[in-house]
Amino acid sequence: MSLVDAVLPWVMGALALALALNAWRLFIGPSLPDRILALDTLYINALALLVVLGVQWADKVFFEVALLIGLLGFVGTVALAKYLLRGDIVE
């Protein structure tokens, strides 16, 4: 058993806890900007969890899915921020 095999379950547990806390902030958040930041952090933590699963299972598909989630999450965050500032996404 290598050090990586011993550490990965702890990392996945920490990321699962972070996902749960982000989901809590997303549903309970006091304002809309707090909820947008929680959603942004939620997709980043999901991306990190996918990368850790890809390392553990040695599968390249997880890295491709993580890249796709990162791209869609960035575009979604920009669109939500633009909507929050201007009230319209497309001008």
VEXBAZA-637013 format. One record per atom (N, C-alpha, C): residue number from 1; chain; residue in one letter; x, y, z; atom name. Coordinates in nm, 3 decimals. Example, Ala and Ser with C-alpha at 12.3 -4.5 7.8 and 13.67 -1.06 7.14 Angstrom:
BEGIN
<node 1; 'A'; 'a'; <1.319; -0.569; 0.780>; 'N'>
<node 1; 'A'; 'a'; <1.230; -0.450; 0.780>; 'CA'>
<node 1; 'A'; 'a'; <1.320; -0.330; 0.780>; 'C'>
<node 2; 'A'; 's'; <1.285; -0.225; 0.708>; 'N'>
<node 2; 'A'; 's'; <1.367; -0.106; 0.714>; 'CA'>
<node 2; 'A'; 's'; <1.290; 0.003; 0.787>; 'C'>
# end
This chain:
BEGIN
<node 1; 'A'; 'm'; <0.085; -0.118; 0.000>; 'N'>
<node 1; 'A'; 'm'; <0.000; 0.000; 0.000>; 'CA'>
<node 1; 'A'; 'm'; <0.089; 0.123; 0.000>; 'C'>
<node 2; 'A'; 's'; <0.068; 0.209; -0.097>; 'N'>
<node 2; 'A'; 's'; <0.150; 0.328; -0.108>; 'CA'>
<node 2; 'A'; 's'; <0.087; 0.443; -0.028>; 'C'>
<node 3; 'A'; 'l'; <0.160; 0.550; -0.019>; 'N'>
<node 3; 'A'; 'l'; <0.112; 0.669; 0.052>; 'CA'>
<node 3; 'A'; 'l'; <-0.010; 0.729; -0.018>; 'C'>
<node 4; 'A'; 'v'; <-0.011; 0.726; -0.149>; 'N'>
<node 4; 'A'; 'v'; <-0.124; 0.780; -0.225>; 'CA'>
<node 4; 'A'; 'v'; <-0.251; 0.700; -0.195>; 'C'>
<node 5; 'A'; 'd'; <-0.240; 0.570; -0.188>; 'N'>
<node 5; 'A'; 'd'; <-0.356; 0.486; -0.157>; 'CA'>
<node 5; 'A'; 'd'; <-0.408; 0.511; -0.016>; 'C'>
<node 6; 'A'; 'a'; <-0.319; 0.549; 0.075>; 'N'>
<node 6; 'A'; 'a'; <-0.361; 0.575; 0.212>; 'CA'>
<node 6; 'A'; 'a'; <-0.424; 0.713; 0.227>; 'C'>
<node 7; 'A'; 'v'; <-0.382; 0.809; 0.145>; 'N'>
<node 7; 'A'; 'v'; <-0.429; 0.947; 0.159>; 'CA'>
<node 7; 'A'; 'v'; <-0.557; 0.974; 0.081>; 'C'>
<node 8; 'A'; 'l'; <-0.578; 0.906; -0.031>; 'N'>
<node 8; 'A'; 'l'; <-0.693; 0.934; -0.117>; 'CA'>
<node 8; 'A'; 'l'; <-0.829; 0.921; -0.047>; 'C'>
<node 9; 'A'; 'p'; <-0.853; 0.823; 0.039>; 'N'>
<node 9; 'A'; 'p'; <-0.983; 0.820; 0.109>; 'CA'>
<node 9; 'A'; 'p'; <-1.004; 0.942; 0.199>; 'C'>
<node 10; 'A'; 'w'; <-0.899; 0.991; 0.261>; 'N'>
<node 10; 'A'; 'w'; <-0.910; 1.110; 0.345>; 'CA'>
<node 10; 'A'; 'w'; <-0.941; 1.233; 0.260>; 'C'>
<node 11; 'A'; 'v'; <-0.878; 1.241; 0.145>; 'N'>
<node 11; 'A'; 'v'; <-0.902; 1.353; 0.055>; 'CA'>
<node 11; 'A'; 'v'; <-1.046; 1.350; 0.004>; 'C'>
<node 12; 'A'; 'm'; <-1.094; 1.232; -0.033>; 'N'>
<node 12; 'A'; 'm'; <-1.232; 1.221; -0.080>; 'CA'>
<node 12; 'A'; 'm'; <-1.332; 1.256; 0.031>; 'C'>
<node 13; 'A'; 'g'; <-1.301; 1.218; 0.154>; 'N'>
<node 13; 'A'; 'g'; <-1.388; 1.255; 0.266>; 'CA'>
<node 13; 'A'; 'g'; <-1.391; 1.405; 0.289>; 'C'>
<node 14; 'A'; 'a'; <-1.275; 1.469; 0.279>; 'N'>
<node 14; 'A'; 'a'; <-1.269; 1.615; 0.296>; 'CA'>
<node 14; 'A'; 'a'; <-1.345; 1.685; 0.184>; 'C'>
<node 15; 'A'; 'l'; <-1.332; 1.636; 0.062>; 'N'>
<node 15; 'A'; 'l'; <-1.405; 1.696; -0.050>; 'CA'>
<node 15; 'A'; 'l'; <-1.555; 1.672; -0.039>; 'C'>
<node 16; 'A'; 'a'; <-1.595; 1.556; 0.011>; 'N'>
<node 16; 'A'; 'a'; <-1.739; 1.530; 0.031>; 'CA'>
<node 16; 'A'; 'a'; <-1.795; 1.623; 0.138>; 'C'>
<node 17; 'A'; 'l'; <-1.718; 1.647; 0.244>; 'N'>
<node 17; 'A'; 'l'; <-1.761; 1.742; 0.347>; 'CA'>
<node 17; 'A'; 'l'; <-1.772; 1.883; 0.290>; 'C'>
<node 18; 'A'; 'a'; <-1.675; 1.922; 0.208>; 'N'>
<node 18; 'A'; 'a'; <-1.679; 2.053; 0.144>; 'CA'>
<node 18; 'A'; 'a'; <-1.800; 2.065; 0.052>; 'C'>
<node 19; 'A'; 'l'; <-1.832; 1.959; -0.022>; 'N'>
<node 19; 'A'; 'l'; <-1.950; 1.960; -0.107>; 'CA'>
<node 19; 'A'; 'l'; <-2.078; 1.977; -0.025>; 'C'>
<node 20; 'A'; 'a'; <-2.085; 1.909; 0.087>; 'N'>
<node 20; 'A'; 'a'; <-2.204; 1.920; 0.173>; 'CA'>
<node 20; 'A'; 'a'; <-2.218; 2.061; 0.230>; 'C'>
<node 21; 'A'; 'l'; <-2.108; 2.121; 0.272>; 'N'>
<node 21; 'A'; 'l'; <-2.113; 2.256; 0.326>; 'CA'>
<node 21; 'A'; 'l'; <-2.145; 2.359; 0.218>; 'C'>
<node 22; 'A'; 'n'; <-2.096; 2.337; 0.097>; 'N'>
<node 22; 'A'; 'n'; <-2.130; 2.427; -0.013>; 'CA'>
<node 22; 'A'; 'n'; <-2.277; 2.415; -0.050>; 'C'>
<node 23; 'A'; 'a'; <-2.330; 2.295; -0.049>; 'N'>
<node 23; 'A'; 'a'; <-2.472; 2.277; -0.078>; 'CA'>
<node 23; 'A'; 'a'; <-2.558; 2.343; 0.029>; 'C'>
<node 24; 'A'; 'w'; <-2.514; 2.335; 0.153>; 'N'>
<node 24; 'A'; 'w'; <-2.585; 2.403; 0.262>; 'CA'>
<node 24; 'A'; 'w'; <-2.587; 2.553; 0.239>; 'C'>
<node 25; 'A'; 'r'; <-2.473; 2.612; 0.203>; 'N'>
<node 25; 'A'; 'r'; <-2.467; 2.756; 0.177>; 'CA'>
<node 25; 'A'; 'r'; <-2.550; 2.792; 0.054>; 'C'>
<node 26; 'A'; 'l'; <-2.555; 2.703; -0.044>; 'N'>
<node 26; 'A'; 'l'; <-2.635; 2.729; -0.164>; 'CA'>
<node 26; 'A'; 'l'; <-2.783; 2.737; -0.131>; 'C'>
<node 27; 'A'; 'f'; <-2.833; 2.651; -0.044>; 'N'>
<node 27; 'A'; 'f'; <-2.975; 2.650; -0.012>; 'CA'>
<node 27; 'A'; 'f'; <-3.013; 2.748; 0.098>; 'C'>
<node 28; 'A'; 'i'; <-2.921; 2.778; 0.190>; 'N'>
<node 28; 'A'; 'i'; <-2.953; 2.862; 0.305>; 'CA'>
<node 28; 'A'; 'i'; <-2.897; 3.003; 0.289>; 'C'>
<node 29; 'A'; 'g'; <-2.811; 3.026; 0.191>; 'N'>
<node 29; 'A'; 'g'; <-2.742; 3.153; 0.175>; 'CA'>
<node 29; 'A'; 'g'; <-2.832; 3.274; 0.191>; 'C'>
<node 30; 'A'; 'p'; <-2.786; 3.377; 0.260>; 'N'>
<node 30; 'A'; 'p'; <-2.873; 3.492; 0.286>; 'CA'>
<node 30; 'A'; 'p'; <-2.900; 3.578; 0.163>; 'C'>
<node 31; 'A'; 's'; <-2.811; 3.581; 0.067>; 'N'>
<node 31; 'A'; 's'; <-2.832; 3.668; -0.049>; 'CA'>
<node 31; 'A'; 's'; <-2.795; 3.594; -0.178>; 'C'>
<node 32; 'A'; 'l'; <-2.833; 3.653; -0.289>; 'N'>
<node 32; 'A'; 'l'; <-2.806; 3.592; -0.418>; 'CA'>
<node 32; 'A'; 'l'; <-2.657; 3.583; -0.450>; 'C'>
<node 33; 'A'; 'p'; <-2.576; 3.687; -0.421>; 'N'>
<node 33; 'A'; 'p'; <-2.431; 3.670; -0.446>; 'CA'>
<node 33; 'A'; 'p'; <-2.368; 3.557; -0.365>; 'C'>
<node 34; 'A'; 'd'; <-2.414; 3.537; -0.241>; 'N'>
<node 34; 'A'; 'd'; <-2.364; 3.425; -0.161>; 'CA'>
<node 34; 'A'; 'd'; <-2.398; 3.291; -0.226>; 'C'>
<node 35; 'A'; 'r'; <-2.516; 3.281; -0.283>; 'N'>
<node 35; 'A'; 'r'; <-2.557; 3.157; -0.349>; 'CA'>
<node 35; 'A'; 'r'; <-2.479; 3.133; -0.477>; 'C'>
<node 36; 'A'; 'i'; <-2.449; 3.240; -0.550>; 'N'>
<node 36; 'A'; 'i'; <-2.369; 3.226; -0.672>; 'CA'>
<node 36; 'A'; 'i'; <-2.227; 3.180; -0.637>; 'C'>
<node 37; 'A'; 'l'; <-2.168; 3.238; -0.533>; 'N'>
<node 37; 'A'; 'l'; <-2.035; 3.195; -0.491>; 'CA'>
<node 37; 'A'; 'l'; <-2.036; 3.051; -0.439>; 'C'>
<node 38; 'A'; 'a'; <-2.143; 3.013; -0.371>; 'N'>
<node 38; 'A'; 'a'; <-2.154; 2.874; -0.325>; 'CA'>
<node 38; 'A'; 'a'; <-2.164; 2.777; -0.442>; 'C'>
<node 39; 'A'; 'l'; <-2.238; 2.816; -0.545>; 'N'>
<node 39; 'A'; 'l'; <-2.249; 2.732; -0.664>; 'CA'>
<node 39; 'A'; 'l'; <-2.114; 2.721; -0.735>; 'C'>
<node 40; 'A'; 'd'; <-2.041; 2.831; -0.742>; 'N'>
<node 40; 'A'; 'd'; <-1.909; 2.831; -0.803>; 'CA'>
<node 40; 'A'; 'd'; <-1.814; 2.738; -0.726>; 'C'>
<node 41; 'A'; 't'; <-1.815; 2.748; -0.596>; 'N'>
<node 41; 'A'; 't'; <-1.729; 2.663; -0.514>; 'CA'>
<node 41; 'A'; 't'; <-1.775; 2.518; -0.520>; 'C'>
<node 42; 'A'; 'l'; <-1.904; 2.496; -0.533>; 'N'>
<node 42; 'A'; 'l'; <-1.957; 2.360; -0.543>; 'CA'>
<node 42; 'A'; 'l'; <-1.906; 2.289; -0.667>; 'C'>
<node 43; 'A'; 'y'; <-1.906; 2.357; -0.780>; 'N'>
<node 43; 'A'; 'y'; <-1.858; 2.289; -0.900>; 'CA'>
<node 43; 'A'; 'y'; <-1.707; 2.271; -0.897>; 'C'>
<node 44; 'A'; 'i'; <-1.634; 2.361; -0.832>; 'N'>
<node 44; 'A'; 'i'; <-1.489; 2.343; -0.819>; 'CA'>
<node 44; 'A'; 'i'; <-1.458; 2.222; -0.731>; 'C'>
<node 45; 'A'; 'n'; <-1.532; 2.204; -0.623>; 'N'>
<node 45; 'A'; 'n'; <-1.511; 2.088; -0.538>; 'CA'>
<node 45; 'A'; 'n'; <-1.552; 1.959; -0.608>; 'C'>
<node 46; 'A'; 'a'; <-1.657; 1.963; -0.687>; 'N'>
<node 46; 'A'; 'a'; <-1.696; 1.845; -0.764>; 'CA'>
<node 46; 'A'; 'a'; <-1.588; 1.810; -0.866>; 'C'>
<node 47; 'A'; 'l'; <-1.531; 1.913; -0.926>; 'N'>
<node 47; 'A'; 'l'; <-1.422; 1.892; -1.021>; 'CA'>
<node 47; 'A'; 'l'; <-1.302; 1.827; -0.952>; 'C'>
<node 48; 'A'; 'a'; <-1.268; 1.876; -0.833>; 'N'>
<node 48; 'A'; 'a'; <-1.156; 1.817; -0.758>; 'CA'>
<node 48; 'A'; 'a'; <-1.185; 1.673; -0.719>; 'C'>
<node 49; 'A'; 'l'; <-1.308; 1.643; -0.682>; 'N'>
<node 49; 'A'; 'l'; <-1.344; 1.506; -0.648>; 'CA'>
<node 49; 'A'; 'l'; <-1.332; 1.414; -0.769>; 'C'>
<node 50; 'A'; 'l'; <-1.371; 1.462; -0.886>; 'N'>
<node 50; 'A'; 'l'; <-1.355; 1.382; -1.007>; 'CA'>
<node 50; 'A'; 'l'; <-1.209; 1.356; -1.040>; 'C'>
<node 51; 'A'; 'v'; <-1.124; 1.455; -1.020>; 'N'>
<node 51; 'A'; 'v'; <-0.981; 1.436; -1.045>; 'CA'>
<node 51; 'A'; 'v'; <-0.923; 1.333; -0.948>; 'C'>
<node 52; 'A'; 'v'; <-0.963; 1.339; -0.822>; 'N'>
<node 52; 'A'; 'v'; <-0.915; 1.241; -0.723>; 'CA'>
<node 52; 'A'; 'v'; <-0.964; 1.101; -0.759>; 'C'>
<node 53; 'A'; 'l'; <-1.088; 1.089; -0.802>; 'N'>
<node 53; 'A'; 'l'; <-1.138; 0.958; -0.845>; 'CA'>
<node 53; 'A'; 'l'; <-1.063; 0.908; -0.968>; 'C'>
<node 54; 'A'; 'g'; <-1.029; 0.999; -1.059>; 'N'>
<node 54; 'A'; 'g'; <-0.951; 0.961; -1.176>; 'CA'>
<node 54; 'A'; 'g'; <-0.813; 0.911; -1.139>; 'C'>
<node 55; 'A'; 'v'; <-0.753; 0.972; -1.037>; 'N'>
<node 55; 'A'; 'v'; <-0.621; 0.927; -0.991>; 'CA'>
<node 55; 'A'; 'v'; <-0.633; 0.790; -0.925>; 'C'>
<node 56; 'A'; 'q'; <-0.737; 0.773; -0.843>; 'N'>
<node 56; 'A'; 'q'; <-0.751; 0.646; -0.772>; 'CA'>
<node 56; 'A'; 'q'; <-0.780; 0.530; -0.867>; 'C'>
<node 57; 'A'; 'w'; <-0.868; 0.551; -0.963>; 'N'>
<node 57; 'A'; 'w'; <-0.907; 0.442; -1.053>; 'CA'>
<node 57; 'A'; 'w'; <-0.825; 0.439; -1.180>; 'C'>
<node 58; 'A'; 'a'; <-0.733; 0.533; -1.198>; 'N'>
<node 58; 'A'; 'a'; <-0.644; 0.540; -1.315>; 'CA'>
<node 58; 'A'; 'a'; <-0.724; 0.537; -1.445>; 'C'>
<node 59; 'A'; 'd'; <-0.825; 0.624; -1.452>; 'N'>
<node 59; 'A'; 'd'; <-0.910; 0.631; -1.570>; 'CA'>
<node 59; 'A'; 'd'; <-0.907; 0.773; -1.626>; 'C'>
<node 60; 'A'; 'k'; <-0.880; 0.786; -1.753>; 'N'>
<node 60; 'A'; 'k'; <-0.866; 0.918; -1.816>; 'CA'>
<node 60; 'A'; 'k'; <-1.000; 0.987; -1.839>; 'C'>
<node 61; 'A'; 'v'; <-1.108; 0.913; -1.837>; 'N'>
<node 61; 'A'; 'v'; <-1.239; 0.971; -1.863>; 'CA'>
<node 61; 'A'; 'v'; <-1.274; 1.075; -1.755>; 'C'>
<node 62; 'A'; 'f'; <-1.235; 1.051; -1.632>; 'N'>
<node 62; 'A'; 'f'; <-1.265; 1.143; -1.524>; 'CA'>
<node 62; 'A'; 'f'; <-1.200; 1.280; -1.547>; 'C'>
<node 63; 'A'; 'f'; <-1.081; 1.281; -1.605>; 'N'>
<node 63; 'A'; 'f'; <-1.013; 1.407; -1.631>; 'CA'>
<node 63; 'A'; 'f'; <-1.083; 1.485; -1.741>; 'C'>
<node 64; 'A'; 'e'; <-1.134; 1.415; -1.842>; 'N'>
<node 64; 'A'; 'e'; <-1.209; 1.482; -1.949>; 'CA'>
<node 64; 'A'; 'e'; <-1.340; 1.539; -1.897>; 'C'>
<node 65; 'A'; 'v'; <-1.408; 1.465; -1.811>; 'N'>
<node 65; 'A'; 'v'; <-1.532; 1.514; -1.752>; 'CA'>
<node 65; 'A'; 'v'; <-1.504; 1.633; -1.661>; 'C'>
<node 66; 'A'; 'a'; <-1.394; 1.629; -1.587>; 'N'>
<node 66; 'A'; 'a'; <-1.357; 1.741; -1.501>; 'CA'>
<node 66; 'A'; 'a'; <-1.328; 1.866; -1.583>; 'C'>
<node 67; 'A'; 'l'; <-1.265; 1.851; -1.698>; 'N'>
<node 67; 'A'; 'l'; <-1.239; 1.964; -1.786>; 'CA'>
<node 67; 'A'; 'l'; <-1.369; 2.023; -1.838>; 'C'>
<node 68; 'A'; 'l'; <-1.463; 1.937; -1.875>; 'N'>
<node 68; 'A'; 'l'; <-1.593; 1.983; -1.923>; 'CA'>
<node 68; 'A'; 'l'; <-1.670; 2.055; -1.813>; 'C'>
<node 69; 'A'; 'i'; <-1.669; 2.002; -1.693>; 'N'>
<node 69; 'A'; 'i'; <-1.738; 2.066; -1.581>; 'CA'>
<node 69; 'A'; 'i'; <-1.674; 2.201; -1.550>; 'C'>
<node 70; 'A'; 'g'; <-1.542; 2.209; -1.556>; 'N'>
<node 70; 'A'; 'g'; <-1.474; 2.336; -1.533>; 'CA'>
<node 70; 'A'; 'g'; <-1.514; 2.441; -1.634>; 'C'>
<node 71; 'A'; 'l'; <-1.521; 2.403; -1.760>; 'N'>
<node 71; 'A'; 'l'; <-1.558; 2.497; -1.865>; 'CA'>
<node 71; 'A'; 'l'; <-1.703; 2.543; -1.848>; 'C'>
<node 72; 'A'; 'l'; <-1.794; 2.450; -1.828>; 'N'>
<node 72; 'A'; 'l'; <-1.935; 2.486; -1.812>; 'CA'>
<node 72; 'A'; 'l'; <-1.959; 2.565; -1.683>; 'C'>
<node 73; 'A'; 'g'; <-1.887; 2.531; -1.577>; 'N'>
<node 73; 'A'; 'g'; <-1.901; 2.605; -1.452>; 'CA'>
<node 73; 'A'; 'g'; <-1.854; 2.748; -1.464>; 'C'>
<node 74; 'A'; 'f'; <-1.744; 2.770; -1.536>; 'N'>
<node 74; 'A'; 'f'; <-1.694; 2.905; -1.556>; 'CA'>
<node 74; 'A'; 'f'; <-1.793; 2.988; -1.636>; 'C'>
<node 75; 'A'; 'v'; <-1.844; 2.932; -1.743>; 'N'>
<node 75; 'A'; 'v'; <-1.940; 3.005; -1.827>; 'CA'>
<node 75; 'A'; 'v'; <-2.068; 3.033; -1.747>; 'C'>
<node 76; 'A'; 'g'; <-2.112; 2.938; -1.668>; 'N'>
<node 76; 'A'; 'g'; <-2.231; 2.959; -1.586>; 'CA'>
<node 76; 'A'; 'g'; <-2.212; 3.067; -1.482>; 'C'>
<node 77; 'A'; 't'; <-2.096; 3.070; -1.419>; 'N'>
<node 77; 'A'; 't'; <-2.068; 3.173; -1.319>; 'CA'>
<node 77; 'A'; 't'; <-2.063; 3.311; -1.382>; 'C'>
<node 78; 'A'; 'v'; <-2.001; 3.322; -1.498>; 'N'>
<node 78; 'A'; 'v'; <-1.996; 3.450; -1.568>; 'CA'>
<node 78; 'A'; 'v'; <-2.136; 3.495; -1.607>; 'C'>
<node 79; 'A'; 'a'; <-2.217; 3.404; -1.657>; 'N'>
<node 79; 'A'; 'a'; <-2.353; 3.438; -1.696>; 'CA'>
<node 79; 'A'; 'a'; <-2.437; 3.482; -1.575>; 'C'>
<node 80; 'A'; 'l'; <-2.424; 3.413; -1.463>; 'N'>
<node 80; 'A'; 'l'; <-2.498; 3.452; -1.344>; 'CA'>
<node 80; 'A'; 'l'; <-2.451; 3.587; -1.290>; 'C'>
<node 81; 'A'; 'a'; <-2.321; 3.612; -1.294>; 'N'>
<node 81; 'A'; 'a'; <-2.271; 3.741; -1.247>; 'CA'>
<node 81; 'A'; 'a'; <-2.318; 3.855; -1.338>; 'C'>
<node 82; 'A'; 'k'; <-2.319; 3.830; -1.468>; 'N'>
<node 82; 'A'; 'k'; <-2.367; 3.931; -1.561>; 'CA'>
<node 82; 'A'; 'k'; <-2.516; 3.957; -1.540>; 'C'>
<node 83; 'A'; 'y'; <-2.593; 3.853; -1.516>; 'N'>
<node 83; 'A'; 'y'; <-2.735; 3.869; -1.489>; 'CA'>
<node 83; 'A'; 'y'; <-2.758; 3.946; -1.360>; 'C'>
<node 84; 'A'; 'l'; <-2.676; 3.919; -1.261>; 'N'>
<node 84; 'A'; 'l'; <-2.689; 3.987; -1.132>; 'CA'>
<node 84; 'A'; 'l'; <-2.658; 4.135; -1.144>; 'C'>
<node 85; 'A'; 'l'; <-2.558; 4.169; -1.226>; 'N'>
<node 85; 'A'; 'l'; <-2.519; 4.309; -1.241>; 'CA'>
<node 85; 'A'; 'l'; <-2.614; 4.387; -1.331>; 'C'>
<node 86; 'A'; 'r'; <-2.654; 4.328; -1.444>; 'N'>
<node 86; 'A'; 'r'; <-2.728; 4.404; -1.545>; 'CA'>
<node 86; 'A'; 'r'; <-2.874; 4.363; -1.559>; 'C'>
<node 87; 'A'; 'g'; <-2.912; 4.249; -1.507>; 'N'>
<node 87; 'A'; 'g'; <-3.050; 4.204; -1.521>; 'CA'>
<node 87; 'A'; 'g'; <-3.080; 4.135; -1.653>; 'C'>
<node 88; 'A'; 'd'; <-2.978; 4.124; -1.739>; 'N'>
<node 88; 'A'; 'd'; <-2.996; 4.060; -1.869>; 'CA'>
<node 88; 'A'; 'd'; <-2.863; 3.993; -1.906>; 'C'>
<node 89; 'A'; 'i'; <-2.869; 3.877; -1.966>; 'N'>
<node 89; 'A'; 'i'; <-2.747; 3.807; -2.002>; 'CA'>
<node 89; 'A'; 'i'; <-2.700; 3.846; -2.141>; 'C'>
<node 90; 'A'; 'v'; <-2.792; 3.848; -2.236>; 'N'>
<node 90; 'A'; 'v'; <-2.759; 3.881; -2.374>; 'CA'>
<node 90; 'A'; 'v'; <-2.804; 4.024; -2.400>; 'C'>
<node 91; 'A'; 'e'; <-2.713; 4.103; -2.452>; 'N'>
<node 91; 'A'; 'e'; <-2.748; 4.243; -2.480>; 'CA'>
<node 91; 'A'; 'e'; <-2.792; 4.262; -2.621>; 'C'>
# end
